[in-house]
Amino acid sequence: MYEETIDHNLTMISRVILLGFQGPPLFRRILFSLFLIIYCVTMYGNLQTITLVSFSKNLQTPMYTFLTQLSISDILLSSDIVPSLLYVLLSNSGVMSFSSCLAQFYLFILTEIYDLFLLTVMSYDRFMAICNPLMYNSVMSHGFCVQLIVLSWSLSIFISLVEFITVYNLWFCGPNIIDHFFCDMEPLLGLSCSDISTVQIEIIILSIPGIIFPFGFIIISYIKIIYSILRISSTTGRQKAFSTCSSHLAVVSIFYGTLFFTYVLPTRGQPWNLSKIVSLLYTVFTPLINPIIYSLRNKDIKSALVKSVHSFHSNFLSK
């Protein structure tokens, strides 16, 4: 059945149609090839980061433990969005069951919220390393890092579950066409025939612990970090201290920048294609960029990668 009837003369949609990026077949094939390559490189880069950190003794530190969590989150996000995008490009408009659409929406907000908390935890790690180096090893113990990761996952699951349940309890009576390449909050609410004012208020309330507090904590941490770096007398010392947090700062800037342009700036009057392009930045390109940033700007990662390649090459020749 295309739709099922409910008691109060409304119809509950059972399928949604994702329009994605409309265009001639050649254009869609080019996009398909591009996003398929990006997805493969994203999986390779993040899996490589997880493998290097897991098996390299030099990378058994809190910063790299958190980096593996960021890679796990990027893999989940990319796998949630990109396969659906590829299917939509192949078929010119993808048909998805409404339950699958809601599942995609939940995993999307879960990984986004987890990234917010994880980047906050990583900023605290950099704060302790630069501003309180003598206390770093005692405070940032393995057990404490595990507690921070568990807390971040728990808060992320709770906040995303609250948003999901609220959206799930709305009536969705159509239309069932989503002019996007995945099931995001705004296009989903556009399908609802319920009063969404409660959902909008809830989103604002949940953004306080989920976005505003983490962002404020990161800002305060980096103000103190920059102040501590400026107090270092030698130029070499300042450069070395800044290099330890530059990768994290770059990732934070990209992540919050794209979220700001997508959800904070007014979208009225803007073409949907612009919103789709901006959405690509944090759903497709950010999971690709994160391992590249940490690999190119981190000597320990590059050193571990070179050692692993040499080890593989030696073992291969010995056989």
N, C-alpha and C positions, 0 to 999 in steps of 0.2 A: 504494500500500500504506500502511496506517495505521501499521504497525510492521514492522521487518525483523528476522529471526532471526539470531542469532550463535551461534558454535560451542558455548559453554559453557552452553547451555540458558537464557540470559537473553535478553531482548528489548530492542533499542535503539530508543527512541522516535524517531519521525521528525517529529512535530508536537507543539506544546504549545498549551494553551488558557489564555488570560489572562482571568481573571474580571473584573478591573477593579473598578468600583463598581457593585454590584448594586442594583437598585431598579426601581420602576415606570417605564414609558416616559416619562412627563412629567418625572420626576426626571432621567433620563438625557439627555433632550433639553435640559433647562436646563443641565446640566453640559457637554454638547457645545457649546452656544452660548457658554457662559462661556469654556471652554478654547480654542475657535476664536478668539474675540476676543483673548484673552491671547496666543495664538500670533502672530496678525497684528500686534498692538502690539509684541510682542517682536522680531519680524523688522524691523519699521519702525524701532524705537528703536535697535537695534544697527546696522542698515545705515546709518541716519542718522549715527550716531557715526563709523563707518568713513569715510563720505563726507566729513563735515565735517573730520575730522583729515587726510584725504588731500589735500584741496583748499584748506585754509586755511593760509596762511603763518604765522599767529600760533600755530598748534597743532603746529608741527613741533618738538616737544620730546620728550625721553625719556618723560615721564609719559604723554603722549598716544599715543606709539608703543605703549607697553604697554597702554594703554586699548583701542586697536584690536584687539590680540591677545585681550584679555578679551572683546570683542564677538564676535570670530570664534569663540572657544570657546563662548560662550553660544548663538550661532546653531547650531553643531554639536550641542550638547547638546539644545537645544529641538527641533531637527529630528529628532533621534534618538528622542525620547520622545513628544512631543505628537501627531504623526500616528498613531502606534500607539494612543495613548490615545483619540483621537477615533474610530478604527475600532472599538475595543473598546466604547465607549459606544454607537455606532450599532447594533452587532450584539448587544449585551448580553453577549457573551463572544467575544473575538477568537481565531481560529485562526491560528497562525503556524508556519511550518516551524522545525524545531529549529535549522537552520543560521542562519536569520534571527534567531532568539532569541539565539544566541551572538554574532552580528555586532552586535546592539543592545547586548548586555552589554559587548563590547569597546570600542565607541565611547563608551559611558557612562563606563567606568572611565578611558579615555584622557583625556576632557575633564575629568573630576573631578581626576585627578592633575595635569594641565596647569594647572588653576586653582590648585592648591596651590603649584606652583612659580612660577607667574606672580605670584600675590599676594606671594610671598616676594621676588621680584625688584622688585616695585613698592614694597615696604617698604624695600628697600635704596636705591632711588631717592629716596624721601622722607627717609631717614636722611642721605644725602649732601647733599640740598638744604637741610636744616635744620641739621644738625650740622657740615657741612663745606662751606658755600656757596662759599668761595673756590676749592675744588678741584672743584666740581661739573661745570663745563663741560669741564675737562680729563679727568676720570675717566669721566663719563657721555657719552662720545662716541657718534656714530652707529654706528661699527663695534663698539664694546663692547656697545651695546644689542642689536645684531643677534646677537652672540655669545651673550648671555644668553638671547635668545629661542630660538636654535637649540639651546642646551644644555638649556633647559627642555623643548622638544619632544622632544629625543633621550632624556632621562631618562624622560619620560612614556611615550613609545613603548616603551622597554625594560621598565619596571616593569609596565605594563599588558599587554605581550606575554607576560611571564613568568607573570602571573596567568591570562591567557587560555589559554595552552598547558597549564597545569596543570589547569584546569577542563575543557578540551577533551579531555584524555586520560582523564577519568573515564568510567565506564559509567553511562549514564542509562537505567534500565530502568522508570521510572515510579514513581508515577502521572504522567501528563502534564498535570496541571492545576496552574496557578500562580495562587494567590490574591493577585494583584498586578496593577498596570497596566503593568508592564514587566519585563524579565528582569534582575533584580538578583541579586547574589551569593547571598544567603541563600535565596531561593526556588529558585534554580537548584540549589544544593547539596542541597535537599530532594528533588529528583528523582533524585539519584544513588544507586545501589546499591553504590558503591565506598566504601572507607574514606576519609573526608574529613579525617582528623586531619592528614595531611600538608599539605593545602590550608590548614587553619586555622593551622598553624605557619608556613607560608609567608607568609600574610597578615600575621601578627604581625611576622615578620622584615622584610617589605617596608614595613610601616608606619613603621619607624624612619627610613629615608631619604626615604620618600614623604610622611609626615605629621608625625612627631615633630620631626625636624630643621627642616623649614620652619616649623612652628609655633613652635618654640623660637627660631629666628632672628628671626621677626616680633616675638615678645615682647621679646627683647633690644633689637631696633631701636627699638621704641616706648618702652621704658624710657629709652633714651638720648635719644630725640626729646623726650619729656616733660621730662626733666631740662634739656635745652637750651632748651626753650620757657620753663620756669620761671625761667631765668637772664636772660631778656630783661627789661629794666627797665620798658619802657612797656607799658601794657595794650593799646594798639593794635597794637604789634609782636607781642605774644603771640597776640592774636586772629588776626592775619594769618598768622602761622606755623602756627597750629593749623588754620586753614581750608584750607591747602594739603594737609593729610593727613587731614582729617576724612572725606572721601568714601571714601578707601581704607580707613580704620579701620572705617567703617560696613559696607562690603562684606565685609571680613574677619570682622567680628563675626557677620554674617548667615550667611556661608558655614560658618565653623567651628561656629557655634551649632547649625545644622541637622544638620551631620554628627555632632556630639556627641550630640544627642538621638536620632539614628537608629541609630548604630553603637556608641556607648559605653554609654549607659544600658541596663540590663537590659530585655529585651523579653518575657521569660517572663510569662505571665499577662495581657499586654496584648492587647486585640482587634486583629485585623489592620487594621481600618479606621483605627485610630489611626496605625499604621505607614505606611499609605498616605497619610494626610493629611500626616504629617511629610515623607514622601518627595516630596510635591508641592511643598514649600517650596523644596527645592534643585534639583529637576528642571524645574519649571514656573515658579515665581514668582521665583526668584533671577535667571534670565536676563532677566526682565521688569524687576525692580527695579534691577539694576545700571546700565543707561543712564539711568534716571530719577534715581537718586542723583547720578550725575556731572553730569547736565544741570541739575538744580535747584540744586545746591550749587556750581556752577562758573561763574564770570562769563565766562571765555574761551569755553566751549562755548556759552553763551547768546548771547554777542556774535557768534560765528561763525554761529550759527543765524539771528539777526536779519539779518545781512549777506547770507546766502544767500537768505533770503526776499525781501529788498528787491531783490537782484540779479535773481532770477527774475521778480519782479513788473515790474521796469523792462524786462527783455528781452521779457516777454510784451506789455507795452503798446506797445513800440516796433514790434512786428510788426503 
